């Protein structure tokens, strides 16, 4: 199973308060968001920056000119994924790849034989029926990435994030650029987003600021899902029809 998908699912899982007495040993809490850096240039310096940035995963985009050996050496224990399109499909993925990001045009034959984490990229404008159908495809869709808009955050994009997190059970990640603000990270958490993918390669200090902002997110900033079952109140009494009672008495 994918190391990154496992971490993403833990992040997406609702926090449960422990019942009973607590020991002094602190329990490690899941982060509010996972942070993924992406390779979009052929600069050797970019690899060194990403390797030291404390990211949760590294995503190799199709235009990357690095060898996998170089990438894994820089990434260390950080999970590495591939962003694929139809032209990138090979007979088999390298064993060192932890997850893939793919589009809706990806052949099913390739997905069914690929034993890695699978994140499907969709456009915010995807129709409601297709979004709901994602829930029944858990064997080939481990998570969903909201693409488009070159990583810029708008109220329209935020509404798309909340719409998706309300409708599907899989974790949701969204692409952002390196200028994302801490207040915007809070907005994404409140909309139910579980991870961000930084679309541009930036400086070590910029990565560090994003990592710091995510680490400092409030513990309860993630909005509760509206998929929870609605239980009717049992203590409500049906309204009595006084007019009918009076007629019966007469």
RAQUI-V524669 format. One record per pair of residues at least 24 apart in sequence whose C-alpha atoms are under 8 Angstrom apart, sorted by the first residue. I is the first residue (numbers start at 1). J is the second residue. D is the distance in whole Angstrom. If there is no record, write none. Layout:
i=(I:I)
j=(J:J)
d=(D:D)
This chain:
i=(1:1:1:2:2:2:2:3:3:4:4:4:4:4:4:5:5:5:5:8:8:8:8:9:9:11:12:12:14:31:31:32:32:32:32:32:32:32:32:33:33:33:33:33:33:34:34:34:35:35:35:35:35:36:36:36:36:37:37:37:37:38:38:38:38:38:39:39:39:40:40:40:40:41:41:42:46:46:47:47:47:48:49:49:50:50:50:50:51:51:52:53:53:53:53:54:54:55:57:59:62:101:111:112:117:118:118:119:119:119:120:120:121:121:121:122:122:123:123:124:124:124:124:131:131:131:132:132:134:135:135:135:138:141:142:142:143:143:143:143:144:144:144:144:145:145:145:145:146:146:146:146:147:147:148:150:150:150:150:151:151:151:151:151:152:152:153:153:158:158:158:159:161:161:161:161:162:162:162:165:165:165:165:166:166:166:166:167:173:175:178:178:178:178:180:181:182:182:182:182:185:185:185:186:186:189:189:189:190:190:190:191:191:192:192:192:192)
j=(115:116:117:98:99:116:117:79:98:56:57:79:98:99:117:99:117:142:143:34:171:194:195:170:171:194:171:194:224:214:215:189:194:214:215:217:219:221:222:189:193:194:195:196:214:194:195:196:195:196:197:198:211:195:196:197:198:197:198:199:201:197:198:199:200:201:64:200:201:64:199:200:201:65:201:66:201:202:71:74:75:74:203:204:74:75:204:207:75:76:204:204:207:208:211:208:211:211:81:83:88:145:140:140:142:142:143:143:144:145:144:145:145:146:147:146:147:147:148:148:157:160:161:164:167:168:167:168:168:168:169:170:170:170:170:171:170:171:172:173:170:171:172:173:172:173:174:175:172:173:174:175:174:175:175:175:176:177:199:175:176:177:198:199:176:177:180:184:187:188:191:191:188:191:192:193:191:192:193:191:192:193:225:192:225:226:227:227:197:199:202:206:207:210:210:210:210:213:214:217:213:214:217:217:221:221:222:223:221:222:223:222:223:222:223:224:225)
d=(7:6:7:5:6:6:5:7:7:8:7:6:7:7:8:8:6:7:8:7:7:7:7:8:6:6:6:6:8:8:7:7:7:7:8:7:7:7:7:7:7:5:5:7:6:7:4:6:6:5:6:8:7:8:6:5:6:6:5:7:7:7:6:6:7:7:6:8:7:6:8:7:7:7:8:7:7:8:7:6:8:6:7:5:8:7:7:8:5:7:8:6:6:6:8:8:7:7:8:7:7:8:6:7:6:5:7:5:5:6:5:6:5:6:6:5:6:5:6:7:7:6:8:7:7:7:6:6:7:6:6:7:8:8:6:7:5:5:6:8:7:6:5:6:6:5:5:7:8:6:5:7:7:6:8:8:7:7:8:5:4:5:8:6:6:6:8:8:8:7:7:8:8:6:7:7:4:6:8:7:5:7:7:8:6:6:6:7:7:6:7:7:8:8:8:8:8:5:7:8:8:7:8:7:7:6:5:7:6:5:4:7:6:6:6:8:7)
